[in-house]
Each structure stands twice: as structure tokens, then as C-alpha cells.
Amino acid sequence: MADLSQSIMRTKVMTAIEDVIENLAPALKELVGYLSVSSQLEALGFFSHVEQSLSAVTTEDELLEVFILMSMMAFQGFRLDPTASMLADQILAQSEQVSHAFSADSSSVN
């Protein structure tokens, strides 16, 4: 019975991870595409790396690592134009919400 319960929990976590990737990947692709045509090369390199990291995610810990990587954007030293900044802010806001949901203490849920 415990094995079945663990299997169900793993399946739910994997489905949640896949849902997050499915929602974030298009936004990152849009940002990377915009950065490439707007010649914001430093930001392009950073967000291309984030996009590649997201596509390789298979565990909750790896997903959280991607979110940590994105949170380091402010320390990269590049400046985004207003459009890129808006796209990046949307991705960061969505990532923050997901990160909080994944790190919530499930023992407090009724």
C-alpha cells in the first residue's frame, strides 16, 4: 500500500513539474526570441541558459534550481529594455508563485 501511495505522489509531482515547464517554456522562448532580435546579447546568453536548464528538468529540485538561477538575474549586470523587462518580470512572478507552491509545507494543508 505504501508503494502505491509513493507512486501516486511521484506521479502527481511529475505532472506538476511538467505543467510548470509547459507554462514557463513558451514565455522563456518568447523572451529569448525577443532578446536575439533586439541584440541584447548578455541577457540573451543568460536567458538561453535558463531556457536550456528548464528543458532538462526532471525533478522538483532541478526545477527549484532553475528558479534560483532566474532569481540571480538582478546580479548579472545587464540592462533590459522595457519590453524585455516586462517579459522577464512576468516569468519571474510566475516562477515565484510556483516556487512557493512547491516549497509549501504540505503538513499544514487540510
C-alpha positions in Angstrom: 0.0 0.0 0.0 2.9 2.4 0.9 4.5 1.7 -2.5 1.2 2.6 -4.3 0.9 5.8 -2.3 4.5 6.8 -3.1 4.0 6.1 -6.7 0.9 8.2 -6.8 2.7 11.1 -5.1 5.6 10.8 -7.6 3.2 10.9 -10.5 1.5 14.0 -9.1 4.8 15.8 -8.6 5.9 14.8 -12.1 2.6 16.1 -13.5 3.0 19.3 -11.6 6.6 19.7 -12.9 5.5 19.1 -16.4 2.7 21.6 -16.1 5.1 24.2 -14.8 7.6 23.6 -17.7 4.7 23.7 -20.2 3.7 27.1 -18.9 7.1 28.6 -18.5 8.8 27.3 -21.6 6.8 29.4 -24.1 7.4 32.6 -22.1 11.1 31.9 -21.9 11.1 31.1 -25.7 9.4 34.4 -26.4 11.9 36.3 -24.2 14.9 34.6 -25.8 13.5 35.3 -29.3 12.9 38.9 -28.4 16.4 39.3 -26.9 18.0 37.8 -30.0 16.3 40.2 -32.4 16.9 43.2 -30.1 20.6 42.5 -29.8 20.6 42.3 -26.0 23.4 39.7 -26.1 24.3 39.4 -22.5 20.7 38.9 -21.4 20.3 36.5 -24.4 23.1 34.4 -23.1 21.7 34.3 -19.6 18.1 33.5 -20.6 19.2 31.0 -23.2 21.0 29.2 -20.4 17.8 29.4 -18.2 15.7 28.0 -21.1 18.1 25.1 -21.6 18.1 24.4 -17.9 14.3 24.3 -17.8 14.2 21.9 -20.7 16.4 19.5 -18.8 14.3 19.5 -15.6 13.1 16.1 -14.4 12.9 16.6 -10.6 11.4 19.1 -8.2 14.9 20.0 -7.0 16.1 20.7 -10.6 13.0 23.0 -11.1 13.8 24.9 -8.0 17.4 25.3 -9.2 16.1 26.9 -12.4 14.1 29.3 -10.2 17.2 30.1 -8.2 19.1 30.7 -11.4 16.4 33.1 -12.6 16.4 35.0 -9.3 20.1 35.8 -10.0 19.1 37.9 -13.0 19.5 41.1 -11.0 23.1 40.4 -10.3 24.1 39.8 -13.9 24.8 43.4 -14.7 22.9 43.7 -18.0 20.1 46.1 -18.6 16.9 45.1 -20.3 14.8 47.4 -22.5 11.2 47.9 -21.3 9.8 45.1 -23.4 12.4 42.5 -22.3 12.0 43.7 -18.7 8.2 43.2 -18.8 8.6 39.7 -20.2 11.3 38.8 -17.7 9.2 40.2 -14.8 6.2 38.0 -15.9 8.4 34.9 -15.9 9.9 35.8 -12.5 6.5 36.4 -11.0 5.2 33.1 -12.3 8.3 31.3 -11.1 8.0 32.8 -7.6 4.4 31.6 -7.3 5.4 28.1 -8.4 8.4 28.1 -6.1 6.2 29.0 -3.1 3.6 26.3 -4.0 6.3 23.6 -4.3 8.0 24.6 -1.1 4.8 24.9 1.0 4.6 22.6 4.0 2.1 20.0 3.0 1.5 19.0 6.6 -0.4 22.3 7.1 -2.9 21.6 4.3 -6.3 20.4 5.5 
